[in-house]
């Protein structure tokens, strides 16, 4: 495997973790790769040197300690770069409470969040379009949705989980989140032995915070999954105990959830548990299930014995220790199982997914949304609408204008607030239009002095409308 020692407390907790794995008999050999702060500052704004890519791709497994990303300077998130470049589409984050040995307001949490890792708003496609308006694009694909949803059900089956809950906001984003929900329903039907349900993300997130023990496996698009993961980790009582897996069809990366904590680096007090639990997930991924059980059960027995690092020390602590001594305590308990906390058990079943090709459908161009920057002089919608209607012709006519998604022409309401960003919807006067007719419209608008900043074609697919209606349309 490839190993990245990271920044801050990273080298300390990695040394402790590797010692435990070696003592447990894990048959691992590894090469070290350089990532993080020093690489950023050497001129690689992605945080990873070119030669490290080959090492990671050769081993196909990376155990990574936390890193520090320098502030400013256009530095990119290394995690996002690794996930997307190497196709690690699934982020898997188990969240558990270990009460009473680690204090938690919710002592019975045992859930897994499966988060889509590559698309959604994390595609990172943003633009400033006018003086007042900025945009980000939310991209949801059918193949991406199929991959993550199927992974969630396969994970549930392999780990004897009983229910998978999907969370979206498809009551508002009917196309993007609607697709994710639709794919979830389709795939859920293939797993009749697993209960499946759906929650709107706002009430779903509230329930994760208030009653996290009511959930088993949660699957969600990227942004929602990121937020849910942190809510659940906070509810469990300690982010410092959580590990995380990023899994693709070829490469997987395992890490702690927490950051590099430079304020305590070098003091020997950091808790290695998050990285260790990420390493246990790695052992399971590599089908070293018995070793994974041995390590996790020794770790649980250590918690039960009250041997704790300072971040989780409390009324059940019998001995507060530092990083190295905590690793020694886990090693001393290899072969033991916890007496009260549930013992770890990993199935020999593997998790794999297959995404089927999406059948092509008939696409028809039926109009275009033209976005304008109009801020000068009288920007009343009726004035803009009248000026635009003069450009109707060649198979296209102005249907409406919106501002921030709300219809303002024709028949807009005087209370609606306007910015300098206007969406002007032109629709076909017949069954369809050609791209050439759309280009001709844009030419007329430009010649008339309109500042066209963006267009979005309007399509139907197999006769079904494939664009959202305006609010008030």
Rosetta blueprint (number, residue, H / E / L):
1 X L
2 X E
3 X E
4 X E
5 X L
6 X L
7 X L
8 X L
9 X L
10 X H
11 X H
12 X H
13 X H
14 X H
15 X H
16 X H
17 X H
18 X H
19 X H
20 X H
21 X H
22 X H
23 X H
24 X L
25 X L
26 X L
27 X L
28 X L
29 X L
30 X L
31 X E
32 X E
33 X L
34 X L
35 X E
36 X L
37 X H
38 X H
39 X H
40 X H
41 X H
42 X L
43 X L
44 X L
45 X L
46 X L
47 X L
48 X E
49 X L
50 X H
51 X H
52 X H
53 X H
54 X H
55 X H
56 X H
57 X H
58 X H
59 X H
60 X L
61 X E
62 X E
63 X E
64 X E
65 X L
66 X L
67 X L
68 X L
69 X L
70 X L
71 X L
72 X L
73 X L
74 X L
75 X L
76 X L
77 X L
78 X H
79 X H
80 X H
81 X H
82 X H
83 X H
84 X H
85 X H
86 X L
87 X L
88 X L
89 X L
90 X E
91 X E
92 X E
93 X E
94 X E
95 X E
96 X E
97 X L
98 X L
99 X L
100 X L
101 X L
102 X L
103 X L
104 X L
105 X L
106 X L
107 X L
108 X L
109 X L
110 X E
111 X E
112 X E
113 X E
114 X E
115 X E
116 X E
117 X L
118 X L
119 X L
120 X E
121 X H
122 X H
123 X H
124 X L
125 X L
126 X E
127 X E
128 X E
129 X L
130 X L
131 X L
132 X L
133 X L
134 X E
135 X E
136 X E
137 X L
138 X L
139 X E
140 X L
141 X L
142 X H
143 X H
144 X H
145 X H
146 X H
147 X H
148 X H
149 X H
150 X H
151 X H
152 X H
153 X H
154 X H
155 X H
156 X H
157 X H
158 X H
159 X L
160 X L
161 X L
162 X L
163 X E
164 X E
165 X E
166 X E
167 X E
168 X E
169 X L
170 X L
171 X L
172 X L
173 X L
174 X L
175 X L
176 X H
177 X H
178 X H
179 X H
180 X H
181 X H
182 X H
183 X H
184 X H
185 X H
186 X H
187 X H
188 X H
189 X L
190 X L
191 X L
192 X L
193 X L
194 X L
195 X E
196 X E
197 X E
198 X E
199 X E
200 X E
201 X H
202 X H
203 X H
204 X H
205 X H
206 X H
207 X H
208 X H
209 X H
210 X H
211 X L
212 X H
213 X H
214 X H
215 X L
216 X L
217 X E
218 X E
219 X E
220 X E
221 X L
222 X H
223 X H
224 X H
225 X H
226 X H
227 X H
228 X H
229 X H
230 X H
231 X H
232 X H
233 X H
234 X H
235 X H
236 X H
237 X L
238 X L
239 X H
240 X H
241 X H
242 X L
243 X E
244 X E
245 X E
246 X E
247 X E
248 X L
249 X L
250 X L
251 X L
252 X E
253 X E
254 X E
255 X E
256 X E
257 X L
258 X L
259 X L
260 X L
261 X L
262 X H
263 X H
264 X H
265 X L
266 X L
267 X L
268 X L
269 X L
270 X L
271 X L
272 X L
273 X H
274 X H
275 X H
276 X H
277 X H
278 X H
279 X H
280 X H
281 X H
282 X H
283 X H
284 X H
285 X H
286 X L
287 X L
288 X L
289 X H
290 X H
291 X H
292 X H
293 X H
294 X H
295 X H
296 X H
297 X H
298 X H
299 X H
300 X H
301 X H
302 X H
303 X H
304 X H
305 X L
306 X L
307 X E
308 X E
309 X E
310 X H
311 X H
312 X H
313 X L
314 X L
315 X L
316 X L
317 X L
318 X L
319 X E
320 X E
321 X E
322 X L
323 X H
324 X H
325 X H
326 X H
327 X H
328 X H
329 X H
330 X H
331 X H
332 X H
333 X L
334 X L
335 X L
336 X L
337 X L
338 X L
339 X L
340 X L
341 X L
342 X L
343 X L
344 X L
345 X L
346 X L
347 X L
348 X L
349 X L
350 X L
351 X L
352 X L
353 X L
354 X L
355 X L
356 X L
357 X L
358 X L
359 X L
360 X L
361 X L
362 X L
363 X E
364 X E
365 X E
366 X E
367 X E
368 X E
369 X E
370 X E
371 X E
372 X E
373 X E
374 X L
375 X L
376 X L
377 X L
378 X L
379 X L
380 X L
381 X H
382 X H
383 X H
384 X H
385 X H
386 X H
387 X H
388 X H
389 X H
390 X L
391 X L
392 X L
393 X E
394 X L
395 X L
396 X E
397 X E
398 X E
399 X E
400 X E
401 X E
402 X E
403 X E
404 X L
405 X L
406 X E
407 X E
408 X E
409 X E
410 X L
411 X L
412 X L
413 X L
414 X L
415 X L
416 X L
417 X L
418 X L
419 X L
420 X L
421 X E
422 X E
423 X E
424 X E
425 X E
426 X E
427 X E
428 X E
429 X L
430 X L
431 X L
432 X L
433 X L
434 X L
435 X H
436 X H
437 X H
438 X H
439 X H
440 X H
441 X H
442 X H
443 X H
444 X H
445 X H
446 X H
447 X H
448 X L
449 X L
450 X L
451 X L
452 X E
453 X E
454 X E
455 X E
456 X E
457 X E
458 X E
459 X E
460 X E
461 X E
462 X L
463 X L
464 X E
465 X E
466 X L
467 X L
468 X L
469 X L
470 X L
471 X E
472 X L
473 X L
